[in-house]
Amino acid sequence: MAKAEQYFYAVGKRKTSIAKVYLTPSEKGGKVEVNGKDIREYFSGNYVGNIISPLVLTDNVEKYDIKIVLVGGGFSSQSDAARHGIARALEVINADLRTPLKAAGFLTRDPRRKERKKFGKKKARKSPQWSKR
């Protein structure tokens, strides 16, 4: 029988993106997997730094293996959702990390969303062209 892995779980959200984050204590150094792929294979450039910023802030980069399941949204929104989930999972592991994570703004759920289209309008706020004569 294989021993059951202990993991810490949290959900992060941003716009229409949802990130389910699983943190597992690691012996070999932090491996980050997003939707079954390596983080650098799934994301490019600044998104990787954005996602692991809570780990860098709390000095936990090499301590945990991370598995992230992302659904919905675009790359920017998904990276913010993953960052939110990682920060929440770190808070579950150690409540003392709440202060630096909150000060950096990683625990705050960004409430901004796309505004719905209204009837009689072309988009959420754009009106049809108006002609005087």
Rosetta constraint file for C-alpha pairs under 8 A:
AtomPair CA 5 CA 24 HARMONIC 7.53 0.50
AtomPair CA 6 CA 24 HARMONIC 6.40 0.50
AtomPair CA 6 CA 25 HARMONIC 7.75 0.50
AtomPair CA 7 CA 22 HARMONIC 6.12 0.50
AtomPair CA 7 CA 23 HARMONIC 5.37 0.50
AtomPair CA 7 CA 24 HARMONIC 4.54 0.50
AtomPair CA 7 CA 25 HARMONIC 7.25 0.50
AtomPair CA 8 CA 22 HARMONIC 5.57 0.50
AtomPair CA 8 CA 23 HARMONIC 5.01 0.50
AtomPair CA 8 CA 24 HARMONIC 6.52 0.50
AtomPair CA 8 CA 89 HARMONIC 6.14 0.50
AtomPair CA 8 CA 92 HARMONIC 7.23 0.50
AtomPair CA 8 CA 93 HARMONIC 6.97 0.50
AtomPair CA 9 CA 20 HARMONIC 7.32 0.50
AtomPair CA 9 CA 21 HARMONIC 5.63 0.50
AtomPair CA 9 CA 22 HARMONIC 4.70 0.50
AtomPair CA 9 CA 23 HARMONIC 6.47 0.50
AtomPair CA 9 CA 89 HARMONIC 5.81 0.50
AtomPair CA 10 CA 20 HARMONIC 6.14 0.50
AtomPair CA 10 CA 21 HARMONIC 5.34 0.50
AtomPair CA 10 CA 22 HARMONIC 6.85 0.50
AtomPair CA 10 CA 85 HARMONIC 5.44 0.50
AtomPair CA 10 CA 86 HARMONIC 7.15 0.50
AtomPair CA 10 CA 88 HARMONIC 5.87 0.50
AtomPair CA 10 CA 89 HARMONIC 4.98 0.50
AtomPair CA 11 CA 18 HARMONIC 7.08 0.50
AtomPair CA 11 CA 19 HARMONIC 5.61 0.50
AtomPair CA 11 CA 20 HARMONIC 4.72 0.50
AtomPair CA 11 CA 21 HARMONIC 6.04 0.50
AtomPair CA 11 CA 84 HARMONIC 7.63 0.50
AtomPair CA 11 CA 85 HARMONIC 4.82 0.50
AtomPair CA 11 CA 88 HARMONIC 7.36 0.50
AtomPair CA 11 CA 89 HARMONIC 7.99 0.50
AtomPair CA 12 CA 18 HARMONIC 5.94 0.50
AtomPair CA 12 CA 19 HARMONIC 5.02 0.50
AtomPair CA 12 CA 20 HARMONIC 6.61 0.50
AtomPair CA 12 CA 21 HARMONIC 7.61 0.50
AtomPair CA 12 CA 81 HARMONIC 4.72 0.50
AtomPair CA 12 CA 82 HARMONIC 5.89 0.50
AtomPair CA 12 CA 83 HARMONIC 7.22 0.50
AtomPair CA 12 CA 84 HARMONIC 4.66 0.50
AtomPair CA 12 CA 85 HARMONIC 3.73 0.50
AtomPair CA 12 CA 86 HARMONIC 7.50 0.50
AtomPair CA 12 CA 88 HARMONIC 7.43 0.50
AtomPair CA 12 CA 109 HARMONIC 7.98 0.50
AtomPair CA 13 CA 17 HARMONIC 5.71 0.50
AtomPair CA 13 CA 18 HARMONIC 4.73 0.50
AtomPair CA 13 CA 19 HARMONIC 6.25 0.50
AtomPair CA 13 CA 80 HARMONIC 7.60 0.50
AtomPair CA 13 CA 81 HARMONIC 4.47 0.50
AtomPair CA 13 CA 82 HARMONIC 7.60 0.50
AtomPair CA 13 CA 84 HARMONIC 6.71 0.50
AtomPair CA 13 CA 85 HARMONIC 7.32 0.50
AtomPair CA 13 CA 109 HARMONIC 6.83 0.50
AtomPair CA 14 CA 18 HARMONIC 6.81 0.50
AtomPair CA 14 CA 77 HARMONIC 5.80 0.50
AtomPair CA 14 CA 78 HARMONIC 7.19 0.50
AtomPair CA 14 CA 80 HARMONIC 6.34 0.50
AtomPair CA 14 CA 81 HARMONIC 5.02 0.50
AtomPair CA 14 CA 109 HARMONIC 6.94 0.50
AtomPair CA 14 CA 110 HARMONIC 6.10 0.50
AtomPair CA 14 CA 111 HARMONIC 7.46 0.50
AtomPair CA 15 CA 73 HARMONIC 7.14 0.50
AtomPair CA 15 CA 77 HARMONIC 6.62 0.50
AtomPair CA 15 CA 110 HARMONIC 7.69 0.50
AtomPair CA 15 CA 111 HARMONIC 7.32 0.50
AtomPair CA 15 CA 112 HARMONIC 6.55 0.50
AtomPair CA 15 CA 113 HARMONIC 5.16 0.50
AtomPair CA 15 CA 114 HARMONIC 7.59 0.50
AtomPair CA 16 CA 72 HARMONIC 5.69 0.50
AtomPair CA 16 CA 73 HARMONIC 5.19 0.50
AtomPair CA 16 CA 77 HARMONIC 7.68 0.50
AtomPair CA 16 CA 113 HARMONIC 7.82 0.50
AtomPair CA 17 CA 70 HARMONIC 7.04 0.50
AtomPair CA 17 CA 71 HARMONIC 5.72 0.50
AtomPair CA 17 CA 72 HARMONIC 4.53 0.50
AtomPair CA 17 CA 73 HARMONIC 4.70 0.50
AtomPair CA 17 CA 74 HARMONIC 7.55 0.50
AtomPair CA 17 CA 77 HARMONIC 6.04 0.50
AtomPair CA 17 CA 78 HARMONIC 5.43 0.50
AtomPair CA 17 CA 81 HARMONIC 6.25 0.50
AtomPair CA 18 CA 70 HARMONIC 5.83 0.50
AtomPair CA 18 CA 71 HARMONIC 5.37 0.50
AtomPair CA 18 CA 72 HARMONIC 6.55 0.50
AtomPair CA 18 CA 78 HARMONIC 7.15 0.50
AtomPair CA 18 CA 81 HARMONIC 6.07 0.50
AtomPair CA 18 CA 82 HARMONIC 7.87 0.50
AtomPair CA 19 CA 68 HARMONIC 6.39 0.50
AtomPair CA 19 CA 69 HARMONIC 5.61 0.50
AtomPair CA 19 CA 70 HARMONIC 4.60 0.50
AtomPair CA 19 CA 71 HARMONIC 6.61 0.50
AtomPair CA 19 CA 78 HARMONIC 7.13 0.50
AtomPair CA 19 CA 81 HARMONIC 5.52 0.50
AtomPair CA 19 CA 82 HARMONIC 5.26 0.50
AtomPair CA 19 CA 85 HARMONIC 6.31 0.50
AtomPair CA 20 CA 68 HARMONIC 5.63 0.50
AtomPair CA 20 CA 69 HARMONIC 5.09 0.50
AtomPair CA 20 CA 70 HARMONIC 6.57 0.50
AtomPair CA 20 CA 82 HARMONIC 7.63 0.50
AtomPair CA 20 CA 85 HARMONIC 6.76 0.50
AtomPair CA 21 CA 66 HARMONIC 6.99 0.50
AtomPair CA 21 CA 67 HARMONIC 5.93 0.50
AtomPair CA 21 CA 68 HARMONIC 4.64 0.50
AtomPair CA 21 CA 69 HARMONIC 6.62 0.50
AtomPair CA 21 CA 82 HARMONIC 7.13 0.50
AtomPair CA 21 CA 85 HARMONIC 5.69 0.50
AtomPair CA 21 CA 86 HARMONIC 6.27 0.50
AtomPair CA 21 CA 89 HARMONIC 7.26 0.50
AtomPair CA 22 CA 66 HARMONIC 5.70 0.50
AtomPair CA 22 CA 67 HARMONIC 5.14 0.50
AtomPair CA 22 CA 68 HARMONIC 6.39 0.50
AtomPair CA 22 CA 89 HARMONIC 7.66 0.50
AtomPair CA 23 CA 64 HARMONIC 5.96 0.50
AtomPair CA 23 CA 65 HARMONIC 5.84 0.50
AtomPair CA 23 CA 66 HARMONIC 4.76 0.50
AtomPair CA 23 CA 67 HARMONIC 6.67 0.50
AtomPair CA 23 CA 86 HARMONIC 7.88 0.50
AtomPair CA 23 CA 89 HARMONIC 7.01 0.50
AtomPair CA 24 CA 64 HARMONIC 5.40 0.50
AtomPair CA 24 CA 65 HARMONIC 5.15 0.50
AtomPair CA 24 CA 66 HARMONIC 6.40 0.50
AtomPair CA 25 CA 63 HARMONIC 6.08 0.50
AtomPair CA 25 CA 64 HARMONIC 4.57 0.50
AtomPair CA 25 CA 65 HARMONIC 6.23 0.50
AtomPair CA 26 CA 30 HARMONIC 6.46 0.50
AtomPair CA 26 CA 62 HARMONIC 7.45 0.50
AtomPair CA 26 CA 63 HARMONIC 5.44 0.50
AtomPair CA 26 CA 64 HARMONIC 4.77 0.50
AtomPair CA 26 CA 65 HARMONIC 5.51 0.50
AtomPair CA 27 CA 63 HARMONIC 7.13 0.50
AtomPair CA 28 CA 62 HARMONIC 7.65 0.50
AtomPair CA 29 CA 61 HARMONIC 7.69 0.50
AtomPair CA 29 CA 62 HARMONIC 4.24 0.50
AtomPair CA 29 CA 63 HARMONIC 6.02 0.50
AtomPair CA 29 CA 64 HARMONIC 6.92 0.50
AtomPair CA 29 CA 65 HARMONIC 7.26 0.50
AtomPair CA 30 CA 61 HARMONIC 6.01 0.50
AtomPair CA 30 CA 62 HARMONIC 4.31 0.50
AtomPair CA 30 CA 63 HARMONIC 5.88 0.50
AtomPair CA 30 CA 64 HARMONIC 5.00 0.50
AtomPair CA 30 CA 65 HARMONIC 4.66 0.50
AtomPair CA 30 CA 66 HARMONIC 7.15 0.50
AtomPair CA 31 CA 38 HARMONIC 7.98 0.50
AtomPair CA 31 CA 64 HARMONIC 7.36 0.50
AtomPair CA 31 CA 65 HARMONIC 4.75 0.50
AtomPair CA 31 CA 66 HARMONIC 6.19 0.50
AtomPair CA 32 CA 38 HARMONIC 6.26 0.50
AtomPair CA 32 CA 39 HARMONIC 5.72 0.50
AtomPair CA 32 CA 65 HARMONIC 5.94 0.50
AtomPair CA 32 CA 66 HARMONIC 4.70 0.50
AtomPair CA 32 CA 67 HARMONIC 6.03 0.50
AtomPair CA 32 CA 68 HARMONIC 7.73 0.50
AtomPair CA 33 CA 37 HARMONIC 5.43 0.50
AtomPair CA 33 CA 38 HARMONIC 4.71 0.50
AtomPair CA 33 CA 39 HARMONIC 5.44 0.50
AtomPair CA 33 CA 66 HARMONIC 6.14 0.50
AtomPair CA 33 CA 67 HARMONIC 4.84 0.50
AtomPair CA 33 CA 68 HARMONIC 6.11 0.50
AtomPair CA 34 CA 38 HARMONIC 6.09 0.50
AtomPair CA 34 CA 39 HARMONIC 5.54 0.50
AtomPair CA 34 CA 42 HARMONIC 6.68 0.50
AtomPair CA 34 CA 67 HARMONIC 6.08 0.50
AtomPair CA 34 CA 68 HARMONIC 4.76 0.50
AtomPair CA 34 CA 69 HARMONIC 6.02 0.50
AtomPair CA 34 CA 70 HARMONIC 7.20 0.50
AtomPair CA 35 CA 67 HARMONIC 7.77 0.50
AtomPair CA 35 CA 68 HARMONIC 6.23 0.50
AtomPair CA 35 CA 69 HARMONIC 5.04 0.50
AtomPair CA 35 CA 70 HARMONIC 6.41 0.50
AtomPair CA 37 CA 41 HARMONIC 6.27 0.50
AtomPair CA 37 CA 42 HARMONIC 6.23 0.50
AtomPair CA 38 CA 42 HARMONIC 6.42 0.50
AtomPair CA 39 CA 43 HARMONIC 5.87 0.50
AtomPair CA 39 CA 48 HARMONIC 6.93 0.50
AtomPair CA 40 CA 44 HARMONIC 5.95 0.50
AtomPair CA 40 CA 48 HARMONIC 6.91 0.50
AtomPair CA 43 CA 47 HARMONIC 6.15 0.50
AtomPair CA 43 CA 48 HARMONIC 6.32 0.50
AtomPair CA 43 CA 75 HARMONIC 7.36 0.50
AtomPair CA 44 CA 48 HARMONIC 6.54 0.50
AtomPair CA 45 CA 49 HARMONIC 7.67 0.50
AtomPair CA 46 CA 50 HARMONIC 6.23 0.50
AtomPair CA 47 CA 51 HARMONIC 6.22 0.50
AtomPair CA 47 CA 75 HARMONIC 7.81 0.50
AtomPair CA 47 CA 76 HARMONIC 7.04 0.50
AtomPair CA 47 CA 79 HARMONIC 5.93 0.50
AtomPair CA 48 CA 52 HARMONIC 6.41 0.50
AtomPair CA 48 CA 79 HARMONIC 7.67 0.50
AtomPair CA 49 CA 53 HARMONIC 5.91 0.50
AtomPair CA 50 CA 79 HARMONIC 6.78 0.50
AtomPair CA 50 CA 80 HARMONIC 7.27 0.50
AtomPair CA 50 CA 83 HARMONIC 6.81 0.50
AtomPair CA 51 CA 79 HARMONIC 5.67 0.50
AtomPair CA 51 CA 80 HARMONIC 6.82 0.50
AtomPair CA 51 CA 82 HARMONIC 6.01 0.50
AtomPair CA 51 CA 83 HARMONIC 4.54 0.50
AtomPair CA 51 CA 86 HARMONIC 7.91 0.50
AtomPair CA 52 CA 56 HARMONIC 6.37 0.50
AtomPair CA 52 CA 61 HARMONIC 7.55 0.50
AtomPair CA 52 CA 83 HARMONIC 6.75 0.50
AtomPair CA 52 CA 86 HARMONIC 7.96 0.50
AtomPair CA 53 CA 57 HARMONIC 6.03 0.50
AtomPair CA 53 CA 83 HARMONIC 7.31 0.50
AtomPair CA 54 CA 58 HARMONIC 6.22 0.50
AtomPair CA 54 CA 83 HARMONIC 6.88 0.50
AtomPair CA 54 CA 86 HARMONIC 6.91 0.50
AtomPair CA 54 CA 87 HARMONIC 5.69 0.50
AtomPair CA 54 CA 101 HARMONIC 6.85 0.50
AtomPair CA 54 CA 106 HARMONIC 7.10 0.50
AtomPair CA 55 CA 59 HARMONIC 5.75 0.50
AtomPair CA 55 CA 60 HARMONIC 4.86 0.50
AtomPair CA 55 CA 61 HARMONIC 5.04 0.50
AtomPair CA 55 CA 86 HARMONIC 7.86 0.50
AtomPair CA 55 CA 87 HARMONIC 7.86 0.50
AtomPair CA 56 CA 60 HARMONIC 6.35 0.50
AtomPair CA 56 CA 61 HARMONIC 5.83 0.50
AtomPair CA 57 CA 100 HARMONIC 7.71 0.50
AtomPair CA 57 CA 101 HARMONIC 7.72 0.50
AtomPair CA 58 CA 97 HARMONIC 7.01 0.50
AtomPair CA 58 CA 100 HARMONIC 7.61 0.50
AtomPair CA 58 CA 101 HARMONIC 7.88 0.50
AtomPair CA 60 CA 64 HARMONIC 7.03 0.50
AtomPair CA 68 CA 82 HARMONIC 7.09 0.50
AtomPair CA 70 CA 78 HARMONIC 6.68 0.50
AtomPair CA 70 CA 82 HARMONIC 7.65 0.50
AtomPair CA 71 CA 78 HARMONIC 7.79 0.50
AtomPair CA 72 CA 78 HARMONIC 7.50 0.50
AtomPair CA 73 CA 77 HARMONIC 5.87 0.50
AtomPair CA 73 CA 78 HARMONIC 6.23 0.50
AtomPair CA 74 CA 78 HARMONIC 5.96 0.50
AtomPair CA 75 CA 79 HARMONIC 6.06 0.50
AtomPair CA 76 CA 80 HARMONIC 6.42 0.50
AtomPair CA 77 CA 81 HARMONIC 6.21 0.50
AtomPair CA 78 CA 82 HARMONIC 6.11 0.50
AtomPair CA 79 CA 83 HARMONIC 6.19 0.50
AtomPair CA 80 CA 84 HARMONIC 6.17 0.50
AtomPair CA 81 CA 85 HARMONIC 6.20 0.50
AtomPair CA 82 CA 86 HARMONIC 6.15 0.50
AtomPair CA 83 CA 87 HARMONIC 6.19 0.50
AtomPair CA 83 CA 106 HARMONIC 7.02 0.50
AtomPair CA 84 CA 88 HARMONIC 6.26 0.50
AtomPair CA 84 CA 106 HARMONIC 5.75 0.50
AtomPair CA 84 CA 107 HARMONIC 6.03 0.50
AtomPair CA 84 CA 108 HARMONIC 7.64 0.50
AtomPair CA 84 CA 109 HARMONIC 7.37 0.50
AtomPair CA 85 CA 89 HARMONIC 6.16 0.50
AtomPair CA 86 CA 90 HARMONIC 6.16 0.50
AtomPair CA 87 CA 91 HARMONIC 6.30 0.50
AtomPair CA 87 CA 101 HARMONIC 6.75 0.50
AtomPair CA 87 CA 106 HARMONIC 6.08 0.50
AtomPair CA 87 CA 107 HARMONIC 6.20 0.50
AtomPair CA 88 CA 92 HARMONIC 6.39 0.50
AtomPair CA 88 CA 107 HARMONIC 6.42 0.50
AtomPair CA 89 CA 93 HARMONIC 6.38 0.50
AtomPair CA 90 CA 94 HARMONIC 6.19 0.50
AtomPair CA 90 CA 95 HARMONIC 7.99 0.50
AtomPair CA 90 CA 97 HARMONIC 7.10 0.50
AtomPair CA 91 CA 95 HARMONIC 5.08 0.50
AtomPair CA 91 CA 96 HARMONIC 7.47 0.50
AtomPair CA 91 CA 97 HARMONIC 5.84 0.50
AtomPair CA 91 CA 98 HARMONIC 5.65 0.50
AtomPair CA 94 CA 98 HARMONIC 7.85 0.50
AtomPair CA 97 CA 101 HARMONIC 6.26 0.50
AtomPair CA 98 CA 102 HARMONIC 5.83 0.50
AtomPair CA 99 CA 103 HARMONIC 6.11 0.50
AtomPair CA 100 CA 104 HARMONIC 6.24 0.50
AtomPair CA 101 CA 105 HARMONIC 6.35 0.50
AtomPair CA 101 CA 106 HARMONIC 5.47 0.50
AtomPair CA 101 CA 107 HARMONIC 6.32 0.50
AtomPair CA 102 CA 106 HARMONIC 5.87 0.50
AtomPair CA 102 CA 107 HARMONIC 5.41 0.50
AtomPair CA 102 CA 108 HARMONIC 7.18 0.50
AtomPair CA 115 CA 124 HARMONIC 6.04 0.50
AtomPair CA 116 CA 124 HARMONIC 5.57 0.50
AtomPair CA 117 CA 121 HARMONIC 7.18 0.50
AtomPair CA 117 CA 122 HARMONIC 7.53 0.50
AtomPair CA 117 CA 123 HARMONIC 5.13 0.50
AtomPair CA 117 CA 124 HARMONIC 3.96 0.50
AtomPair CA 117 CA 125 HARMONIC 7.42 0.50
AtomPair CA 118 CA 122 HARMONIC 7.92 0.50
AtomPair CA 118 CA 123 HARMONIC 6.95 0.50
AtomPair CA 118 CA 124 HARMONIC 5.59 0.50
AtomPair CA 118 CA 125 HARMONIC 7.46 0.50
AtomPair CA 120 CA 127 HARMONIC 7.47 0.50
AtomPair CA 120 CA 128 HARMONIC 7.95 0.50
AtomPair CA 121 CA 125 HARMONIC 6.55 0.50
AtomPair CA 121 CA 126 HARMONIC 5.89 0.50
AtomPair CA 121 CA 127 HARMONIC 4.82 0.50
AtomPair CA 121 CA 128 HARMONIC 6.30 0.50
AtomPair CA 122 CA 126 HARMONIC 5.54 0.50
AtomPair CA 122 CA 127 HARMONIC 5.81 0.50
AtomPair CA 122 CA 128 HARMONIC 6.21 0.50
AtomPair CA 123 CA 127 HARMONIC 7.49 0.50
